[in-house]
């Protein structure tokens, strides 16, 4: 393979990987949980979530994941606000 084709393929791979990077941890409509004031709170990702998004916030995909994180970090959970 010549160097031009190798460079073109390398550029294609870079473009593919960059286009796959998501600016947000969820897609619109995805359920997620956060820990707020010692409560586990369910939310559904939407445009408002994108406006409020902070990289320093910890997001969870399940209540169990949030509870495990709370236990590992000595956070006492008062209530769970789930969609059900």
C-alpha positions, 0 to 999 in steps of 0.5 A: 500500500502506498503512503498516499492510500495509507494517509487517506485511510488514516484520515478516514479513520480519524473522521469516523472516530470524531463523528462518533464522539457524543457531546452528551452522555445520553440521547433524547428520550433516554431515562437516567438518574442523578443523586440530588440532595441525598435523593435518587432522581429519575429524569428523561434526557431532553433538550433541557437536560442538554442545557443543564448538562455538566461534565462534573455531574454523575449520571446513572442508567439504573437505580441500582447503579445509583445505589451502589455508587451511593454506598461506595461513597458513603452517601445516605439515600433518603428517597428514590424518585422513579418514573413508576 
